[in-house]
Amino acid sequence: MLIVRGNSGTIGVVKAGIGRQFFVDTPRGEYVLALGPEDILVASGFGTGDRIQKGLKCVLYMIRELNSPLIVLPTDHPASARLKFVVSAGKRVVISCNIKPGTHPEQHLLCGMPEFEGMELHAVAGGVELTGLETVDFEHISFI
């Protein structure tokens, strides 16, 4: 698992691991997102420290290993303001601090803290490529 640390937020990234289908539940219905083994699951945490890092690991585990669905809230849902983590998946994920957490069904877009604005994460063979940031603090940790 890749952990990317900022001053006010943390990002966690894992590979999908095997080709599979993930369910994305939106206010307009459910759809299936097919991912290949090299595609990525990206979780954005609103905070820093050990508890946030453990939470990122937990939410990514629930989605990847237990097939929990990716949940998209309606734009006016009150829980959006209380979310500690949001997740997107695919070959490319772009971080934006100009969207409301948990309300975007487009899996290429993920809400994040301002220091990550514009960062792109690309799935590449055997790894992840980060672009859009000049400096970043990251660490690889065991996932399972």
N, C-alpha and C positions, 0 to 999 in steps of 0.2 A: 504494500500500500504506500502510495506517495502522499506525504503531508506537506502542504504549502502553508507557511505561516506569514501572517501580516501583523500589523499593530492592533487591529481590532477584529480581525476575522481569520478563519482557518479553512482551508480547502483540503478535502480528502479525495483520492482517486484510486480506483482499482480497475483492472481489466474485467470484462464480462466473463472471461475464463473459458467458457464453452459457448458454442452457438446456441441460442435459445430465444424464446419469446418472453417479453415482459408486458404486463398489462398497464395501460395508462388510463386512469379513471378521471374523467373530466365532467363538468356540469352538463355537457351536451351528450355524454355517453362514454363508452369504453372503446379503446382501440388497442391493437396489438403492435408492439414495437419489436421488430426482429433485430437482434444484435449478433454479430460475429464474435469469435473468441478474442480478437484484438481490440474491439470497441471498448469504450470506457464508461464507467459509472462515476459521476462526479457529485460530491456532496459539499455544499457550502455551509459553514457554521458561522453563526453570528456571535463571535466571542473567541477567546484564546485560552490556552492552558490545557492541562491534563484532562479535565472533565469534558471539554469540547472535543478534544482528540478522541477520547473514548466514545463519545456520542457519535462522532463521524463514523468510526469503525462499526459501531452497533447498527446504525441506519443503513450503511452499505452492506453489512452482513445480512440484515433482514431482507433487503431487496435482492441481492445476488444469490444468497444461499437458501432463503426461505420463500423466494418468489413473492414477496409482498408487493402489492401494486404501487406504482408511482401515482400519487394523488395530486390532482389539480383542483384548487379551491375556486369558487366563484370570486370575481374581482372585489366584491363588497363583503366577503366573509370576515367576521371579526377575528377568527383564529390566525389570519395572516400576520397580524401584528405580534402574535405570541410565538410564532415559529422560531425554533432555535436552529433548525437545519432544513435545507431544501435540496432536492436531487434532480439531476438531469442525466441523460445517457445518449450515447451515439458515437460517431466518428470524430465529431468536433463540437465543443461546448464553449460558448462565449459568456464571460462574466459581465453583468451589468448591475450597477447600483441604482438605475433609473426605472426599475420595475418593482412591482409589489410582490413580496415573497410568496411562493407557492401558487401563483395564479396564472402561470403561463404554460399552456400545453405544448408549446414548441420546444422540443427537447434539445435544440441547439442553444437555447438561451437559459441562463441561470442567474438568479439574484445573488449578489455578493456585496461585500463591504467596499467602500470607496477606494481603498488601496489596490483592489483587484480590478477596477473598472477597465474594460477593454481587453483583459487577459484572455487569450484563447488557449484551449487545451486540445491537442490533436492526438488521436490514436495513431501510433506508428508501430510497425512490427517490433515486438519485444519491449515497447516502452511508451512513453508519453512525451510529446513535445509541447513546451510552454512558450508562447510568444506574447508580446505586448507589455512586458514588464522589464524594467532595466535591471533591477536586482530583486532577488527573492531568496527567502530562507526556506529550505526544504529538507526533508528527511525521508528515507525509506524505512518503514517499519513492517514487521510481520503482520499479515492479515488474518490468517486462520491458524 
